[in-house]
Amino acid sequence: MSIVILGGNECMERQYKNICEEYGDKAKVFTKMSGDLSDRIGAPDLLVMFTDTLSHKVVKCASCSLKGTDTCIKYCKKSSASALRSLLDEHYG
């Protein structure tokens, strides 16, 4: 499964990817807004947005680019490793 993570802390990027690998998933992490973000997101199975570190513009851009796809979008207020783990546990049931 492919996961895209938006937001979070730059120093945690490697940890986010490692946590996703523990669940058998590949992850792309974007901690900053880039001009071609909607093109770089692609069509992941799961989109995780850490809302404490994201602007409204990024949330809107990501939501609009994934409209009409099968992508599951999860919002998380905190951008910690344990928050990501609990979100993935909840997603996998």
N, C-alpha and C positions, 0 to 999 in steps of 0.2 A: 504494500500500500504506500502511496506517496502522500507526504504531509508538507504543507507550507506553513511556516510560522512567521507571523508579522509582529514586529515590536520586540520587546524584551531588551536585555542588556547586551552590549557588544561582547563583554568579557564572558558571557554565558553561551555564546553561539556553539562552541564545541560541545558543551554539556547538553544543550538541547538536542543536537544531532546524535550524541551518544545515547541519550534516553530513548529517542525514537528507534535507534538501532536495536536496543534491548527488546523492543516490541516487534522487531522484524520489519521496520518501516524505513524508507529513505526520506530524508528531510531536507528542505531548503529553508534557510533562515534569512530574513530580511529585517534588520534592526533599524534601518534608515529608509526614508522615502527616496526613491530614484525616479527619474523621469519616465522610464519605460517599465514601471512596476507591473502594470496590467498585462504586459506582454511576457514578462519574466515569471509571473505566477503560474501560467499554464493552466492545466486542468487537474488539480490534485484531488485525491479522495477525501482529504480532510484539510480544512483551513483553520488554524489556531490564531486568534488575535489576542495579544496581551494588551488590553485596553488602557492600562495605566501608563504606557509609554508610547501610545499611538495618537496621532492627530485625527480629527474627524475626517479630514481630507483623505487620508490613507484608508480608513475604514470604508468610506463611501466608494473610493476607487476600486478596492478589492471586491466589495459587495456587488458593484455594478458589473465588473468584468466576469464574475462567476454566475451572474443571473442566467437562469435557464439550463444550468448544468446540474449534475448529480452530486456536486461537492457538498459535504456536510461542513457547516461553519460553526465553530465553537468560540465563544468569547470567555476570556479569563481576566479578572481584574488584577491579579498579581502575576508577575513574571518570574517566579521562582522555579527551581527544578522540581520541588515537591508539588507545586501547582500544576505543572505540566504532567507529572506522573499521575496525579489524581484525575486530571482531565482525560488522559489516555485510558486509565482504568475504567472510568465511567463510559467512555466511548466503546470500549471492547466488551463491556458488561461483565 
